[in-house]
Amino acid sequence: MKTSGNKTVVIDLFNDNRPEVDNDCAVVAIDVIRATTTAVTGVALGRQCFPVSSITEAMSLAKRLVNPLLVGELGGNMPYGFDMQNSPALLETRTDIDRPMILLSTSGTRLMTEFRHKDALYVACLRNFKALAAHLLAHHPKIALLGAATRGEFREEDQLCCAWIAEEVIGQGYQPENEMTAQIVRRWSGACIDAICQGNSAAYLQRSGQVGDLDFILAHVNDLNFVYQYSNGRIIERALETDDAKLA
């Protein structure tokens, strides 16, 4: 994934073949159902969030934190010893905000941790896509929007989120890096949020009795005017600067 000297945006899928990203390119990690929505929701509530790539990393980190909340799933199942599923809806109901969250998921947190050494790594979901687009416009001429593969698929909800962010910056003069990016933007331009209910991720939540998370995601679109960035092992919340907010 090579970018030119112009302002560009590319959409790609993160799977076993890690996309190549230029050093000066801002990376946006997207896993709407559910890791990035859970991460953003937790931080928005005032909770610290530490994404990890494995159970081993989660348990090692848990020993160094005070009374951590272990949140996550692998293959859809909550790992042994964890406190709760990777669920933004359930997370919002908890009152133990002082407990730092260690977050593990099959795909989303692996994407986050794979690029953790980047100077500009952001976490996005439908809750903050417009705010992040405004920030990217103000600060980053090269943008890579990466959806986390689920069972090798580029799921509908992640394509939609990537497309909506890309459409915002393309409308301000950025060029799509390749035809796939342009096609995804065209596919989802003007789409209704309910379109994600037809995908395999939504079907899984319905089959497994976790439809509350789907309802939560559908009900929380563009409701956060903040940017969520990976920094020193955790996700931090950043308020939009004045110039950013003018673009939102």
C-alpha positions in Angstrom: 0.0 0.0 0.0 2.1 2.9 -1.3 0.8 6.5 -1.3 1.8 9.4 -3.6 2.8 12.9 -2.6 -0.8 14.1 -2.9 -3.5 13.9 -0.2 -4.7 10.4 -0.4 -6.9 7.9 1.3 -6.9 4.1 1.0 -9.3 1.4 2.3 -7.9 -2.0 2.9 -8.5 -5.2 4.9 -6.3 -6.3 7.7 -6.0 -10.1 7.8 -3.1 -12.6 7.9 -1.4 -10.5 5.2 -0.7 -7.2 6.9 -1.2 -4.3 4.5 1.9 -2.3 3.8 1.6 1.3 5.1 4.0 4.2 4.6 5.6 5.5 7.7 4.0 8.9 7.3 0.5 7.5 6.8 -2.1 7.8 9.6 -3.7 4.4 10.3 -7.3 4.0 11.4 -8.3 0.7 13.0 -12.0 -0.2 12.4 -13.9 -3.2 13.8 -17.4 -1.9 14.3 -18.8 -5.3 15.5 -17.4 -5.0 18.1 -13.9 -4.2 19.3 -13.5 -0.6 18.2 -17.0 0.2 19.4 -16.3 -1.3 22.8 -13.0 0.5 23.0 -14.4 3.9 22.1 -17.4 3.4 24.4 -15.2 2.5 27.3 -13.0 5.5 26.9 -15.9 7.8 26.3 -17.3 6.7 29.7 -14.0 7.6 31.4 -12.5 4.2 31.6 -8.9 3.4 30.6 -8.6 0.9 27.8 -5.6 -1.3 27.0 -6.0 -3.3 23.8 -4.0 -6.6 23.7 -3.3 -9.2 21.0 -3.5 -12.4 23.1 -4.6 -14.0 26.3 -0.9 -14.2 27.4 -0.5 -10.5 26.9 -3.8 -9.8 28.7 -2.8 -11.8 31.7 0.7 -10.3 31.9 -0.8 -6.8 31.8 -3.4 -7.7 34.4 -0.7 -8.4 36.9 0.6 -4.8 36.5 -2.8 -3.0 36.8 -5.0 -2.5 39.8 -8.2 -4.5 39.7 -8.5 -4.6 35.9 -11.6 -5.5 34.0 -10.9 -8.2 31.4 -13.1 -7.8 28.4 -13.1 -9.8 25.3 -13.8 -12.8 23.0 -11.8 -15.2 20.9 -13.8 -17.0 18.2 -16.9 -15.4 19.7 -16.4 -17.0 23.1 -15.3 -15.2 26.3 -11.9 -16.5 27.4 -11.6 -18.3 30.7 -10.9 -15.9 33.5 -12.3 -12.9 31.8 -15.0 -10.7 33.3 -17.3 -10.0 30.4 -17.8 -10.4 26.6 -16.6 -7.8 24.1 -19.8 -5.9 24.4 -20.3 -2.2 24.2 -23.9 -2.5 25.4 -23.0 -4.4 28.5 -20.0 -2.2 29.1 -22.2 0.9 29.2 -24.3 -0.6 32.0 -21.3 -1.0 34.4 -20.5 1.5 37.1 -17.0 0.4 38.0 -15.4 3.0 35.7 -12.3 3.1 37.9 -11.3 -0.4 36.7 -9.0 -0.2 33.7 -10.2 -2.3 30.8 -8.0 -4.8 29.1 -9.6 -5.5 25.7 -9.0 -8.6 23.6 -10.8 -9.7 20.4 -10.3 -12.1 17.6 -9.5 -9.4 15.0 -10.0 -5.9 16.1 -7.4 -5.7 18.9 -4.9 -7.6 16.8 -5.2 -4.9 14.2 -4.7 -2.2 16.9 -1.7 -3.8 18.4 -0.1 -4.7 15.0 0.3 -1.0 14.3 0.9 0.2 17.8 4.3 1.6 17.0 2.9 4.0 14.5 3.1 7.7 15.4 -0.6 8.2 14.3 -2.8 5.2 15.1 -6.5 5.9 15.6 -9.5 3.8 16.6 -12.8 4.5 14.9 -16.4 3.2 14.9 -19.7 4.7 13.8 -19.9 6.7 17.0 -17.1 9.1 16.0 -16.5 8.7 12.3 -17.3 12.4 11.5 -15.1 13.7 14.3 -12.2 11.6 13.2 -12.6 12.6 9.6 -12.4 16.2 10.6 -9.2 15.5 12.6 -7.6 13.6 9.7 -8.4 16.4 7.3 -6.6 18.9 9.6 -3.6 16.8 10.4 -2.8 14.0 8.0 -2.4 14.1 4.2 -2.1 10.3 3.9 -4.7 8.1 5.5 -5.1 4.3 5.6 -8.5 3.0 6.8 -8.1 -0.6 7.8 -11.1 -2.9 8.5 -10.4 -6.0 10.7 -11.1 -9.2 8.8 -13.6 -11.6 10.4 -13.2 -15.1 9.1 -11.4 -13.6 6.1 -14.2 -11.3 5.2 -14.4 -7.6 4.9 -17.6 -7.2 6.8 -20.4 -4.8 5.8 -20.2 -2.7 8.9 -16.5 -2.1 8.5 -16.7 -1.3 4.9 -19.5 1.2 5.7 -17.5 2.9 8.4 -14.3 3.1 6.2 -16.4 4.4 3.3 -18.1 7.1 5.3 -14.8 8.4 6.7 -13.2 8.2 3.2 -16.1 10.0 1.7 -15.7 12.9 4.1 -12.1 13.5 3.2 -12.6 12.9 -0.5 -15.2 15.6 -0.4 -12.4 17.9 0.8 -9.9 17.1 -2.0 -8.3 13.8 -1.0 -7.8 11.2 -3.8 -8.8 7.5 -3.4 -5.5 5.6 -3.6 -6.9 2.8 -5.7 -10.1 1.5 -7.5 -11.1 -0.7 -4.6 -11.2 2.4 -2.3 -13.3 4.2 -4.8 -15.7 1.3 -5.3 -16.3 0.9 -1.6 -17.0 4.6 -1.2 -19.5 4.4 -4.0 -21.1 1.3 -2.7 -21.9 2.8 0.8 -22.4 6.5 -0.1 -25.9 7.4 1.1 -26.5 4.0 2.6 -28.9 3.6 5.5 -27.3 2.4 8.7 -29.7 -0.5 8.8 -27.8 -2.0 5.8 -25.3 -3.5 8.3 -28.1 -5.7 9.6 -27.8 -7.9 6.5 -24.2 -8.9 7.2 -22.7 -12.0 8.8 -21.6 -10.1 11.9 -25.2 -8.9 12.6 -26.4 -12.5 11.9 -24.0 -13.8 14.5 -25.1 -11.4 17.2 -28.7 -12.4 16.5 -28.0 -16.2 16.6 -26.0 -15.9 19.7 -28.5 -13.8 21.7 -26.3 -10.7 21.7 -28.7 -8.5 19.7 -28.3 -5.8 22.3 -24.9 -5.0 20.9 -26.4 -4.6 17.4 -29.1 -2.4 18.8 -26.5 -0.3 20.6 -24.4 0.2 17.5 -27.5 1.2 15.4 -28.5 3.7 18.0 -25.1 5.3 18.5 -24.1 6.9 15.2 -22.0 10.1 15.1 -22.8 10.8 18.7 -19.3 11.4 19.9 -17.4 14.5 18.9 -14.0 13.2 20.0 -11.0 11.5 18.5 -9.6 8.2 20.0 -5.9 7.6 19.5 -3.6 4.8 20.5 -0.8 6.1 22.8 1.6 4.3 25.0 -0.3 1.1 25.2 -3.8 2.5 25.7 -6.6 4.4 23.9 -6.9 8.0 24.8 -9.7 10.5 24.1 -8.8 13.8 22.4 -11.1 16.8 22.0 -11.4 18.2 18.5 -9.3 21.4 18.1 -11.1 24.5 16.9 -9.9 24.2 13.3 -10.9 20.5 13.3 -14.4 21.2 14.7 -15.1 23.7 11.8 -14.7 20.7 9.4 -17.0 18.4 11.4 
